[in-house]
Amino acid sequence: MKQALLWMVVSVVLSGILPAQAVPARSAVITHESSNRMFFPRDMFWGYAQFDVAPPHNEIDPNLCRADSGIAGGVNAPCNAFARYMLSGYVELRPFGRGQLRRFFLFGAPQFLFGRNLPQALYTWSADAIGMERTWGAGIYMGKGFEMRVTQHFLFSRFGARDRNLGSADLGPNGPWGRYNMIGVRKYFGQRRY
């Protein structure tokens, strides 16, 4: 298990380093101004992926089990859905390349949780799948760093053996935030240095 985790971390790190070493050909560089396709321009996807590890005694709590669930069985308690690992990401799709519609975008942000831990009773490095939390929506860039977004957040989707009632400490499928819709405004500022 530790060897598989090591290979996952090495793969994620190398996937970001190796392409950065290649120098692109001058003709392969596509700027926003030179992209003249109306639908599905070449630079329509943007996003990131992230892998997190929570150290012992700091597990991620997706709010599926009560914090005192160890009372209902100790280390063998059926409700042990406290995560050690989280794989998350964000993907943005801008399907229009010209005109006023180029400001429109769709986005999605999934989060996958893995682990088998129980506060004050069981601390493991297990990568058992717990479930997925997801958000998606649409937005419009309004100019000067402002975006207006409409977002939908879904209930937590459980995986495998955890897709059932996990005993008296089970809190149900609501997850940390439950299900909701929002309309919001986001402001970007500053410039990153790399």
Secondary structure, DSSP 8 states (H G I E B T S, - for coil): -HHHHHHHHHHHHHHHHHHHHS---GGG---TTT---SBS-TT-EEEEEEEEE--TT--B--SSB-TTGGGGTGGG-S--BBBSEEEEEEEEE--B-SSGGGGEEEEEEEEEEE--BBTTTB------EEEEEEEEEEEEEEETTEEEEEEEE---EE-GGGSS--STTB--TTTTT-SEEEEEEEE--S----
